[in-house]
Amino acid sequence: MFFKYHVFFCCNQREAGEACCANLGAQKMRDYAKQRIKALGLAGEGGARINSAGCLGRCEKGPVVVVYPQGVWYTWIDEEDIDEIIEQHLQQGQIVERLRV
């Protein structure tokens, strides 16, 4: 396995007025997570890969992110939540139950 974790942020933009992750700042949070992963030395082979995804079909739970290979879905509100996912899940291998969808 090239990456230990593959993290997909739903960054889908729906037509005006429809609920979607893009309207909730998904791209900004994905960019933040990517920067944090690099700063912590977790990016690249054997580490984590942060990606944007189209619609992941869970708009009612949004914004959402899914971590593979475990297939764990999270929602988040702010950078502190993303930091917690990075620290607990990506660094320590522990699922963050309070953010789990």
Beta strands, then each sheet from edge to edge (+ up, - down):
strand 1: 5-10
strand 2: 48-53
strand 3: 64-68
strand 4: 72-75
sheet 1: 2+ 1+ 3- 4+
end
